[in-house]
Amino acid sequence: MKLLNIASALFAASASAGSLFGGPAVVFDDSLSIPGENPLNHCENPKDDILDLKSVDLNPNPPKA
């Protein structure tokens, strides 16, 4: 029973942190979207990126396996 209580406490702590694995919750920002026909977004501000993406078009969109 103690193991179950510990597991429940760990799950509750990780869920309250934003995700099941304790990482930050993912929030999409439209200002970070990549222009073109795609569902892609930059993870953070691309101002210091080496590569400058002007647009990305995917076919088919959304991608299929």
CHARMM internal coordinates of N, CA and C (Angstrom, degrees):
IC EDIT
DIST 1 N 1 CA 1.4447
DIST 1 CA 1 C 1.5236
ANGL 1 N 1 CA 1 C 111.76
DIST 1 C 2 N 1.3491
ANGL 1 CA 1 C 2 N 116.67
DIHE 1 N 1 CA 1 C 2 N -36.26
DIST 2 N 2 CA 1.4604
ANGL 1 C 2 N 2 CA 119.54
DIHE 1 CA 1 C 2 N 2 CA 179.11
DIST 2 CA 2 C 1.5245
ANGL 2 N 2 CA 2 C 110.95
DIHE 1 C 2 N 2 CA 2 C -62.79
DIST 2 C 3 N 1.3433
ANGL 2 CA 2 C 3 N 116.25
DIHE 2 N 2 CA 2 C 3 N -37.59
DIST 3 N 3 CA 1.4590
ANGL 2 C 3 N 3 CA 119.93
DIHE 2 CA 2 C 3 N 3 CA 178.89
DIST 3 CA 3 C 1.5221
ANGL 3 N 3 CA 3 C 110.84
DIHE 2 C 3 N 3 CA 3 C -62.17
DIST 3 C 4 N 1.3184
ANGL 3 CA 3 C 4 N 116.39
DIHE 3 N 3 CA 3 C 4 N -40.63
DIST 4 N 4 CA 1.4567
ANGL 3 C 4 N 4 CA 120.74
DIHE 3 CA 3 C 4 N 4 CA 177.91
DIST 4 CA 4 C 1.5298
ANGL 4 N 4 CA 4 C 110.77
DIHE 3 C 4 N 4 CA 4 C -63.46
DIST 4 C 5 N 1.3247
ANGL 4 CA 4 C 5 N 118.00
DIHE 4 N 4 CA 4 C 5 N -41.07
DIST 5 N 5 CA 1.4607
ANGL 4 C 5 N 5 CA 121.33
DIHE 4 CA 4 C 5 N 5 CA 178.60
DIST 5 CA 5 C 1.5245
ANGL 5 N 5 CA 5 C 111.45
DIHE 4 C 5 N 5 CA 5 C -64.52
DIST 5 C 6 N 1.3257
ANGL 5 CA 5 C 6 N 116.74
DIHE 5 N 5 CA 5 C 6 N -40.31
DIST 6 N 6 CA 1.4688
ANGL 5 C 6 N 6 CA 120.70
DIHE 5 CA 5 C 6 N 6 CA 178.75
DIST 6 CA 6 C 1.5198
ANGL 6 N 6 CA 6 C 109.91
DIHE 5 C 6 N 6 CA 6 C -65.50
DIST 6 C 7 N 1.3394
ANGL 6 CA 6 C 7 N 116.57
DIHE 6 N 6 CA 6 C 7 N -44.90
DIST 7 N 7 CA 1.4653
ANGL 6 C 7 N 7 CA 120.72
DIHE 6 CA 6 C 7 N 7 CA 179.55
DIST 7 CA 7 C 1.5206
ANGL 7 N 7 CA 7 C 110.34
DIHE 6 C 7 N 7 CA 7 C -62.06
DIST 7 C 8 N 1.3248
ANGL 7 CA 7 C 8 N 117.70
DIHE 7 N 7 CA 7 C 8 N -41.39
DIST 8 N 8 CA 1.4617
ANGL 7 C 8 N 8 CA 121.15
DIHE 7 CA 7 C 8 N 8 CA 178.84
DIST 8 CA 8 C 1.5264
ANGL 8 N 8 CA 8 C 111.36
DIHE 7 C 8 N 8 CA 8 C -63.79
DIST 8 C 9 N 1.3245
ANGL 8 CA 8 C 9 N 116.58
DIHE 8 N 8 CA 8 C 9 N -41.17
DIST 9 N 9 CA 1.4680
ANGL 8 C 9 N 9 CA 120.43
DIHE 8 CA 8 C 9 N 9 CA 179.57
DIST 9 CA 9 C 1.5250
ANGL 9 N 9 CA 9 C 110.74
DIHE 8 C 9 N 9 CA 9 C -65.61
DIST 9 C 10 N 1.3287
ANGL 9 CA 9 C 10 N 117.30
DIHE 9 N 9 CA 9 C 10 N -41.38
DIST 10 N 10 CA 1.4649
ANGL 9 C 10 N 10 CA 120.50
DIHE 9 CA 9 C 10 N 10 CA 178.56
DIST 10 CA 10 C 1.5153
ANGL 10 N 10 CA 10 C 111.23
DIHE 9 C 10 N 10 CA 10 C -65.32
DIST 10 C 11 N 1.3270
ANGL 10 CA 10 C 11 N 116.84
DIHE 10 N 10 CA 10 C 11 N -41.62
DIST 11 N 11 CA 1.4587
ANGL 10 C 11 N 11 CA 120.33
DIHE 10 CA 10 C 11 N 11 CA 178.62
DIST 11 CA 11 C 1.5225
ANGL 11 N 11 CA 11 C 110.76
DIHE 10 C 11 N 11 CA 11 C -63.25
DIST 11 C 12 N 1.3229
ANGL 11 CA 11 C 12 N 117.36
DIHE 11 N 11 CA 11 C 12 N -44.39
DIST 12 N 12 CA 1.4639
ANGL 11 C 12 N 12 CA 121.14
DIHE 11 CA 11 C 12 N 12 CA 179.72
DIST 12 CA 12 C 1.5240
ANGL 12 N 12 CA 12 C 110.96
DIHE 11 C 12 N 12 CA 12 C -62.80
DIST 12 C 13 N 1.3233
ANGL 12 CA 12 C 13 N 117.22
DIHE 12 N 12 CA 12 C 13 N -40.72
DIST 13 N 13 CA 1.4688
ANGL 12 C 13 N 13 CA 120.74
DIHE 12 CA 12 C 13 N 13 CA 179.65
DIST 13 CA 13 C 1.5139
ANGL 13 N 13 CA 13 C 110.67
DIHE 12 C 13 N 13 CA 13 C -66.40
DIST 13 C 14 N 1.3303
ANGL 13 CA 13 C 14 N 118.19
DIHE 13 N 13 CA 13 C 14 N -41.96
DIST 14 N 14 CA 1.4593
ANGL 13 C 14 N 14 CA 119.96
DIHE 13 CA 13 C 14 N 14 CA -178.61
DIST 14 CA 14 C 1.5211
ANGL 14 N 14 CA 14 C 110.85
DIHE 13 C 14 N 14 CA 14 C -72.20
DIST 14 C 15 N 1.3342
ANGL 14 CA 14 C 15 N 118.06
DIHE 14 N 14 CA 14 C 15 N -36.50
DIST 15 N 15 CA 1.4588
ANGL 14 C 15 N 15 CA 120.75
DIHE 14 CA 14 C 15 N 15 CA 179.10
DIST 15 CA 15 C 1.5210
ANGL 15 N 15 CA 15 C 110.61
DIHE 14 C 15 N 15 CA 15 C -66.34
DIST 15 C 16 N 1.3228
ANGL 15 CA 15 C 16 N 117.50
DIHE 15 N 15 CA 15 C 16 N -37.05
DIST 16 N 16 CA 1.4566
ANGL 15 C 16 N 16 CA 119.75
DIHE 15 CA 15 C 16 N 16 CA 179.84
DIST 16 CA 16 C 1.5245
ANGL 16 N 16 CA 16 C 111.61
DIHE 15 C 16 N 16 CA 16 C -73.63
DIST 16 C 17 N 1.3295
ANGL 16 CA 16 C 17 N 118.07
DIHE 16 N 16 CA 16 C 17 N -17.47
DIST 17 N 17 CA 1.4622
ANGL 16 C 17 N 17 CA 121.00
DIHE 16 CA 16 C 17 N 17 CA 179.32
DIST 17 CA 17 C 1.5213
ANGL 17 N 17 CA 17 C 111.62
DIHE 16 C 17 N 17 CA 17 C -80.21
DIST 17 C 18 N 1.3276
ANGL 17 CA 17 C 18 N 118.57
DIHE 17 N 17 CA 17 C 18 N -9.76
DIST 18 N 18 CA 1.4532
ANGL 17 C 18 N 18 CA 118.98
DIHE 17 CA 17 C 18 N 18 CA 174.27
DIST 18 CA 18 C 1.5088
ANGL 18 N 18 CA 18 C 113.46
DIHE 17 C 18 N 18 CA 18 C 126.40
DIST 18 C 19 N 1.3222
ANGL 18 CA 18 C 19 N 119.46
DIHE 18 N 18 CA 18 C 19 N -22.41
DIST 19 N 19 CA 1.4539
ANGL 18 C 19 N 19 CA 120.87
DIHE 18 CA 18 C 19 N 19 CA 176.94
DIST 19 CA 19 C 1.5133
ANGL 19 N 19 CA 19 C 108.98
DIHE 18 C 19 N 19 CA 19 C -154.20
DIST 19 C 20 N 1.3031
ANGL 19 CA 19 C 20 N 116.23
DIHE 19 N 19 CA 19 C 20 N 169.83
DIST 20 N 20 CA 1.4562
ANGL 19 C 20 N 20 CA 121.34
DIHE 19 CA 19 C 20 N 20 CA -178.29
DIST 20 CA 20 C 1.5157
ANGL 20 N 20 CA 20 C 111.75
DIHE 19 C 20 N 20 CA 20 C -62.11
DIST 20 C 21 N 1.3260
ANGL 20 CA 20 C 21 N 118.17
DIHE 20 N 20 CA 20 C 21 N -29.18
DIST 21 N 21 CA 1.4555
ANGL 20 C 21 N 21 CA 122.14
DIHE 20 CA 20 C 21 N 21 CA -176.53
DIST 21 CA 21 C 1.5229
ANGL 21 N 21 CA 21 C 112.96
DIHE 20 C 21 N 21 CA 21 C -102.15
DIST 21 C 22 N 1.3061
ANGL 21 CA 21 C 22 N 118.42
DIHE 21 N 21 CA 21 C 22 N 12.19
DIST 22 N 22 CA 1.4518
ANGL 21 C 22 N 22 CA 121.92
DIHE 21 CA 21 C 22 N 22 CA 173.43
DIST 22 CA 22 C 1.5195
ANGL 22 N 22 CA 22 C 115.06
DIHE 21 C 22 N 22 CA 22 C 85.10
DIST 22 C 23 N 1.3243
ANGL 22 CA 22 C 23 N 118.71
DIHE 22 N 22 CA 22 C 23 N 1.48
DIST 23 N 23 CA 1.4580
ANGL 22 C 23 N 23 CA 121.40
DIHE 22 CA 22 C 23 N 23 CA 179.14
DIST 23 CA 23 C 1.5161
ANGL 23 N 23 CA 23 C 110.61
DIHE 22 C 23 N 23 CA 23 C -81.64
DIST 23 C 24 N 1.3138
ANGL 23 CA 23 C 24 N 116.79
DIHE 23 N 23 CA 23 C 24 N 173.63
DIST 24 N 24 CA 1.4619
ANGL 23 C 24 N 24 CA 119.86
DIHE 23 CA 23 C 24 N 24 CA 179.80
DIST 24 CA 24 C 1.5272
ANGL 24 N 24 CA 24 C 111.02
DIHE 23 C 24 N 24 CA 24 C -69.97
DIST 24 C 25 N 1.3103
ANGL 24 CA 24 C 25 N 115.83
DIHE 24 N 24 CA 24 C 25 N 151.39
DIST 25 N 25 CA 1.4569
ANGL 24 C 25 N 25 CA 120.67
DIHE 24 CA 24 C 25 N 25 CA 176.25
DIST 25 CA 25 C 1.5289
ANGL 25 N 25 CA 25 C 108.66
DIHE 24 C 25 N 25 CA 25 C -68.51
DIST 25 C 26 N 1.3225
ANGL 25 CA 25 C 26 N 116.99
DIHE 25 N 25 CA 25 C 26 N 143.58
DIST 26 N 26 CA 1.4631
ANGL 25 C 26 N 26 CA 121.98
DIHE 25 CA 25 C 26 N 26 CA -179.66
DIST 26 CA 26 C 1.5148
ANGL 26 N 26 CA 26 C 108.30
DIHE 25 C 26 N 26 CA 26 C -87.12
DIST 26 C 27 N 1.3238
ANGL 26 CA 26 C 27 N 116.27
DIHE 26 N 26 CA 26 C 27 N 124.59
DIST 27 N 27 CA 1.4509
ANGL 26 C 27 N 27 CA 122.74
DIHE 26 CA 26 C 27 N 27 CA 177.50
DIST 27 CA 27 C 1.5123
ANGL 27 N 27 CA 27 C 107.63
DIHE 26 C 27 N 27 CA 27 C -122.54
DIST 27 C 28 N 1.3472
ANGL 27 CA 27 C 28 N 116.38
DIHE 27 N 27 CA 27 C 28 N 124.08
DIST 28 N 28 CA 1.4544
ANGL 27 C 28 N 28 CA 119.85
DIHE 27 CA 27 C 28 N 28 CA -179.13
DIST 28 CA 28 C 1.5126
ANGL 28 N 28 CA 28 C 109.96
DIHE 27 C 28 N 28 CA 28 C -89.01
DIST 28 C 29 N 1.3231
ANGL 28 CA 28 C 29 N 115.06
DIHE 28 N 28 CA 28 C 29 N 135.52
DIST 29 N 29 CA 1.4567
ANGL 28 C 29 N 29 CA 122.93
DIHE 28 CA 28 C 29 N 29 CA -178.18
DIST 29 CA 29 C 1.5224
ANGL 29 N 29 CA 29 C 106.99
DIHE 28 C 29 N 29 CA 29 C -116.26
DIST 29 C 30 N 1.3329
ANGL 29 CA 29 C 30 N 117.60
DIHE 29 N 29 CA 29 C 30 N 118.70
DIST 30 N 30 CA 1.4619
ANGL 29 C 30 N 30 CA 120.77
DIHE 29 CA 29 C 30 N 30 CA -178.28
DIST 30 CA 30 C 1.5220
ANGL 30 N 30 CA 30 C 112.59
DIHE 29 C 30 N 30 CA 30 C -60.53
DIST 30 C 31 N 1.3081
ANGL 30 CA 30 C 31 N 118.63
DIHE 30 N 30 CA 30 C 31 N -24.75
DIST 31 N 31 CA 1.4578
ANGL 30 C 31 N 31 CA 120.57
DIHE 30 CA 30 C 31 N 31 CA 179.26
DIST 31 CA 31 C 1.5250
ANGL 31 N 31 CA 31 C 111.45
DIHE 30 C 31 N 31 CA 31 C -70.77
DIST 31 C 32 N 1.3491
ANGL 31 CA 31 C 32 N 117.74
DIHE 31 N 31 CA 31 C 32 N -14.07
DIST 32 N 32 CA 1.4592
ANGL 31 C 32 N 32 CA 121.42
DIHE 31 CA 31 C 32 N 32 CA 179.07
DIST 32 CA 32 C 1.5252
ANGL 32 N 32 CA 32 C 112.50
DIHE 31 C 32 N 32 CA 32 C -100.69
DIST 32 C 33 N 1.3247
ANGL 32 CA 32 C 33 N 117.25
DIHE 32 N 32 CA 32 C 33 N 6.05
DIST 33 N 33 CA 1.4600
ANGL 32 C 33 N 33 CA 119.45
DIHE 32 CA 32 C 33 N 33 CA -179.92
DIST 33 CA 33 C 1.5328
ANGL 33 N 33 CA 33 C 109.99
DIHE 32 C 33 N 33 CA 33 C -71.09
DIST 33 C 34 N 1.3293
ANGL 33 CA 33 C 34 N 115.22
DIHE 33 N 33 CA 33 C 34 N 147.38
DIST 34 N 34 CA 1.4583
ANGL 33 C 34 N 34 CA 121.85
DIHE 33 CA 33 C 34 N 34 CA 179.92
DIST 34 CA 34 C 1.5205
ANGL 34 N 34 CA 34 C 107.71
DIHE 33 C 34 N 34 CA 34 C -90.43
DIST 34 C 35 N 1.3396
ANGL 34 CA 34 C 35 N 118.51
DIHE 34 N 34 CA 34 C 35 N 127.56
DIST 35 N 35 CA 1.4657
ANGL 34 C 35 N 35 CA 121.24
DIHE 34 CA 34 C 35 N 35 CA -177.92
DIST 35 CA 35 C 1.5264
ANGL 35 N 35 CA 35 C 112.21
DIHE 34 C 35 N 35 CA 35 C -60.01
DIST 35 C 36 N 1.3240
ANGL 35 CA 35 C 36 N 115.22
DIHE 35 N 35 CA 35 C 36 N 149.11
DIST 36 N 36 CA 1.4545
ANGL 35 C 36 N 36 CA 121.53
DIHE 35 CA 35 C 36 N 36 CA 177.10
DIST 36 CA 36 C 1.5098
ANGL 36 N 36 CA 36 C 111.35
DIHE 35 C 36 N 36 CA 36 C 119.08
DIST 36 C 37 N 1.3244
ANGL 36 CA 36 C 37 N 115.55
DIHE 36 N 36 CA 36 C 37 N -174.76
DIST 37 N 37 CA 1.4606
ANGL 36 C 37 N 37 CA 122.19
DIHE 36 CA 36 C 37 N 37 CA -179.92
DIST 37 CA 37 C 1.5190
ANGL 37 N 37 CA 37 C 108.77
DIHE 36 C 37 N 37 CA 37 C -89.28
DIST 37 C 38 N 1.3467
ANGL 37 CA 37 C 38 N 116.84
DIHE 37 N 37 CA 37 C 38 N 84.83
DIST 38 N 38 CA 1.4545
ANGL 37 C 38 N 38 CA 121.57
DIHE 37 CA 37 C 38 N 38 CA -177.37
DIST 38 CA 38 C 1.5189
ANGL 38 N 38 CA 38 C 109.90
DIHE 37 C 38 N 38 CA 38 C -163.31
DIST 38 C 39 N 1.3396
ANGL 38 CA 38 C 39 N 116.48
DIHE 38 N 38 CA 38 C 39 N 161.72
DIST 39 N 39 CA 1.4629
ANGL 38 C 39 N 39 CA 120.42
DIHE 38 CA 38 C 39 N 39 CA 175.35
DIST 39 CA 39 C 1.5363
ANGL 39 N 39 CA 39 C 112.30
DIHE 38 C 39 N 39 CA 39 C -98.98
DIST 39 C 40 N 1.3213
ANGL 39 CA 39 C 40 N 118.21
DIHE 39 N 39 CA 39 C 40 N 24.08
DIST 40 N 40 CA 1.4613
ANGL 39 C 40 N 40 CA 122.56
DIHE 39 CA 39 C 40 N 40 CA -171.57
DIST 40 CA 40 C 1.5276
ANGL 40 N 40 CA 40 C 112.58
DIHE 39 C 40 N 40 CA 40 C -87.45
DIST 40 C 41 N 1.3354
ANGL 40 CA 40 C 41 N 115.28
DIHE 40 N 40 CA 40 C 41 N 147.15
DIST 41 N 41 CA 1.4616
ANGL 40 C 41 N 41 CA 123.08
DIHE 40 CA 40 C 41 N 41 CA 176.19
DIST 41 CA 41 C 1.5147
ANGL 41 N 41 CA 41 C 109.30
DIHE 40 C 41 N 41 CA 41 C -137.73
DIST 41 C 42 N 1.3245
ANGL 41 CA 41 C 42 N 116.14
DIHE 41 N 41 CA 41 C 42 N 146.56
DIST 42 N 42 CA 1.4583
ANGL 41 C 42 N 42 CA 120.22
DIHE 41 CA 41 C 42 N 42 CA 170.06
DIST 42 CA 42 C 1.5209
ANGL 42 N 42 CA 42 C 108.48
DIHE 41 C 42 N 42 CA 42 C -70.79
DIST 42 C 43 N 1.3277
ANGL 42 CA 42 C 43 N 117.50
DIHE 42 N 42 CA 42 C 43 N 147.65
DIST 43 N 43 CA 1.4668
ANGL 42 C 43 N 43 CA 121.29
DIHE 42 CA 42 C 43 N 43 CA 178.00
DIST 43 CA 43 C 1.5265
ANGL 43 N 43 CA 43 C 111.04
DIHE 42 C 43 N 43 CA 43 C -75.55
DIST 43 C 44 N 1.3127
ANGL 43 CA 43 C 44 N 116.52
DIHE 43 N 43 CA 43 C 44 N -32.06
DIST 44 N 44 CA 1.4608
ANGL 43 C 44 N 44 CA 121.84
DIHE 43 CA 43 C 44 N 44 CA 179.09
DIST 44 CA 44 C 1.5157
ANGL 44 N 44 CA 44 C 107.96
DIHE 43 C 44 N 44 CA 44 C -148.56
DIST 44 C 45 N 1.3081
ANGL 44 CA 44 C 45 N 117.45
DIHE 44 N 44 CA 44 C 45 N 174.94
DIST 45 N 45 CA 1.4577
ANGL 44 C 45 N 45 CA 122.00
DIHE 44 CA 44 C 45 N 45 CA -178.35
DIST 45 CA 45 C 1.5259
ANGL 45 N 45 CA 45 C 110.42
DIHE 44 C 45 N 45 CA 45 C -55.17
DIST 45 C 46 N 1.3413
ANGL 45 CA 45 C 46 N 117.90
DIHE 45 N 45 CA 45 C 46 N 123.59
DIST 46 N 46 CA 1.4692
ANGL 45 C 46 N 46 CA 121.13
DIHE 45 CA 45 C 46 N 46 CA -175.56
DIST 46 CA 46 C 1.5333
ANGL 46 N 46 CA 46 C 114.39
DIHE 45 C 46 N 46 CA 46 C -83.49
DIST 46 C 47 N 1.3292
ANGL 46 CA 46 C 47 N 118.26
DIHE 46 N 46 CA 46 C 47 N 16.01
DIST 47 N 47 CA 1.4687
ANGL 46 C 47 N 47 CA 119.92
DIHE 46 CA 46 C 47 N 47 CA -175.00
DIST 47 CA 47 C 1.5278
ANGL 47 N 47 CA 47 C 113.29
DIHE 46 C 47 N 47 CA 47 C -60.75
DIST 47 C 48 N 1.3491
ANGL 47 CA 47 C 48 N 117.98
DIHE 47 N 47 CA 47 C 48 N -29.35
DIST 48 N 48 CA 1.4646
ANGL 47 C 48 N 48 CA 120.77
DIHE 47 CA 47 C 48 N 48 CA -178.86
DIST 48 CA 48 C 1.5239
ANGL 48 N 48 CA 48 C 112.93
DIHE 47 C 48 N 48 CA 48 C -102.14
DIST 48 C 49 N 1.3406
ANGL 48 CA 48 C 49 N 117.24
DIHE 48 N 48 CA 48 C 49 N 8.88
DIST 49 N 49 CA 1.4645
ANGL 48 C 49 N 49 CA 120.10
DIHE 48 CA 48 C 49 N 49 CA -179.52
DIST 49 CA 49 C 1.5308
ANGL 49 N 49 CA 49 C 111.15
DIHE 48 C 49 N 49 CA 49 C -68.98
DIST 49 C 50 N 1.3203
ANGL 49 CA 49 C 50 N 115.50
DIHE 49 N 49 CA 49 C 50 N 148.36
DIST 50 N 50 CA 1.4616
ANGL 49 C 50 N 50 CA 121.44
DIHE 49 CA 49 C 50 N 50 CA 177.85
DIST 50 CA 50 C 1.5214
ANGL 50 N 50 CA 50 C 110.65
DIHE 49 C 50 N 50 CA 50 C -74.85
DIST 50 C 51 N 1.3296
ANGL 50 CA 50 C 51 N 116.60
DIHE 50 N 50 CA 50 C 51 N -38.07
DIST 51 N 51 CA 1.4545
ANGL 50 C 51 N 51 CA 123.03
DIHE 50 CA 50 C 51 N 51 CA -177.99
DIST 51 CA 51 C 1.5243
ANGL 51 N 51 CA 51 C 109.24
DIHE 50 C 51 N 51 CA 51 C -101.06
DIST 51 C 52 N 1.3339
ANGL 51 CA 51 C 52 N 117.24
DIHE 51 N 51 CA 51 C 52 N 130.48
DIST 52 N 52 CA 1.4583
ANGL 51 C 52 N 52 CA 121.67
DIHE 51 CA 51 C 52 N 52 CA 179.29
DIST 52 CA 52 C 1.5253
ANGL 52 N 52 CA 52 C 108.54
DIHE 51 C 52 N 52 CA 52 C -104.05
DIST 52 C 53 N 1.3461
ANGL 52 CA 52 C 53 N 116.87
DIHE 52 N 52 CA 52 C 53 N 111.99
DIST 53 N 53 CA 1.4610
ANGL 52 C 53 N 53 CA 121.60
DIHE 52 CA 52 C 53 N 53 CA 179.88
DIST 53 CA 53 C 1.5223
ANGL 53 N 53 CA 53 C 109.43
DIHE 52 C 53 N 53 CA 53 C -85.08
DIST 53 C 54 N 1.3175
ANGL 53 CA 53 C 54 N 116.99
DIHE 53 N 53 CA 53 C 54 N 116.92
DIST 54 N 54 CA 1.4662
ANGL 53 C 54 N 54 CA 121.31
DIHE 53 CA 53 C 54 N 54 CA 177.55
DIST 54 CA 54 C 1.5163
ANGL 54 N 54 CA 54 C 110.15
DIHE 53 C 54 N 54 CA 54 C -82.91
DIST 54 C 55 N 1.3528
ANGL 54 CA 54 C 55 N 117.76
DIHE 54 N 54 CA 54 C 55 N -41.34
DIST 55 N 55 CA 1.4546
ANGL 54 C 55 N 55 CA 121.97
DIHE 54 CA 54 C 55 N 55 CA 176.13
DIST 55 CA 55 C 1.5180
ANGL 55 N 55 CA 55 C 109.36
DIHE 54 C 55 N 55 CA 55 C -168.57
DIST 55 C 56 N 1.3307
ANGL 55 CA 55 C 56 N 115.64
DIHE 55 N 55 CA 55 C 56 N 154.67
DIST 56 N 56 CA 1.4639
ANGL 55 C 56 N 56 CA 122.66
DIHE 55 CA 55 C 56 N 56 CA 177.18
DIST 56 CA 56 C 1.5231
ANGL 56 N 56 CA 56 C 107.01
DIHE 55 C 56 N 56 CA 56 C -135.34
DIST 56 C 57 N 1.3383
ANGL 56 CA 56 C 57 N 116.07
DIHE 56 N 56 CA 56 C 57 N 123.01
DIST 57 N 57 CA 1.4615
ANGL 56 C 57 N 57 CA 121.43
DIHE 56 CA 56 C 57 N 57 CA 176.46
DIST 57 CA 57 C 1.5179
ANGL 57 N 57 CA 57 C 108.61
DIHE 56 C 57 N 57 CA 57 C -114.08
DIST 57 C 58 N 1.3294
ANGL 57 CA 57 C 58 N 116.75
DIHE 57 N 57 CA 57 C 58 N 127.05
DIST 58 N 58 CA 1.4576
ANGL 57 C 58 N 58 CA 122.03
DIHE 57 CA 57 C 58 N 58 CA 179.86
DIST 58 CA 58 C 1.5191
ANGL 58 N 58 CA 58 C 109.53
DIHE 57 C 58 N 58 CA 58 C -106.41
DIST 58 C 59 N 1.3277
ANGL 58 CA 58 C 59 N 115.23
DIHE 58 N 58 CA 58 C 59 N 141.19
DIST 59 N 59 CA 1.4570
ANGL 58 C 59 N 59 CA 120.71
DIHE 58 CA 58 C 59 N 59 CA 176.28
DIST 59 CA 59 C 1.5162
ANGL 59 N 59 CA 59 C 107.91
DIHE 58 C 59 N 59 CA 59 C -140.53
DIST 59 C 60 N 1.3166
ANGL 59 CA 59 C 60 N 119.66
DIHE 59 N 59 CA 59 C 60 N 111.41
DIST 60 N 60 CA 1.4634
ANGL 59 C 60 N 60 CA 127.98
DIHE 59 CA 59 C 60 N 60 CA 4.47
DIST 60 CA 60 C 1.5163
ANGL 60 N 60 CA 60 C 111.60
DIHE 59 C 60 N 60 CA 60 C -80.19
DIST 60 C 61 N 1.3153
ANGL 60 CA 60 C 61 N 114.68
DIHE 60 N 60 CA 60 C 61 N 157.13
DIST 61 N 61 CA 1.4479
ANGL 60 C 61 N 61 CA 121.47
DIHE 60 CA 60 C 61 N 61 CA 178.28
DIST 61 CA 61 C 1.5167
ANGL 61 N 61 CA 61 C 108.25
DIHE 60 C 61 N 61 CA 61 C -124.39
DIST 61 C 62 N 1.2872
ANGL 61 CA 61 C 62 N 119.96
DIHE 61 N 61 CA 61 C 62 N 114.82
DIST 62 N 62 CA 1.4597
ANGL 61 C 62 N 62 CA 129.49
DIHE 61 CA 61 C 62 N 62 CA 6.62
DIST 62 CA 62 C 1.5198
ANGL 62 N 62 CA 62 C 111.56
DIHE 61 C 62 N 62 CA 62 C -75.01
DIST 62 C 63 N 1.3368
ANGL 62 CA 62 C 63 N 116.06
DIHE 62 N 62 CA 62 C 63 N 156.44
DIST 63 N 63 CA 1.4687
ANGL 62 C 63 N 63 CA 120.27
DIHE 62 CA 62 C 63 N 63 CA -179.13
DIST 63 CA 63 C 1.5373
ANGL 63 N 63 CA 63 C 111.26
DIHE 62 C 63 N 63 CA 63 C -60.11
DIST 63 C 64 N 1.3208
ANGL 63 CA 63 C 64 N 115.43
DIHE 63 N 63 CA 63 C 64 N 148.34
DIST 64 N 64 CA 1.4611
ANGL 63 C 64 N 64 CA 121.19
DIHE 63 CA 63 C 64 N 64 CA 177.71
DIST 64 CA 64 C 1.5148
ANGL 64 N 64 CA 64 C 109.00
DIHE 63 C 64 N 64 CA 64 C -116.29
DIST 64 C 65 N 1.3143
ANGL 64 CA 64 C 65 N 115.56
DIHE 64 N 64 CA 64 C 65 N 151.23
DIST 65 N 65 CA 1.4758
ANGL 64 C 65 N 65 CA 120.74
DIHE 64 CA 64 C 65 N 65 CA 179.62
DIST 65 CA 65 C 1.5146
ANGL 65 N 65 CA 65 C 110.73
DIHE 64 C 65 N 65 CA 65 C -66.32
END
COOR INIT
IC SEED 1 N 1 CA 1 C
IC BUILD
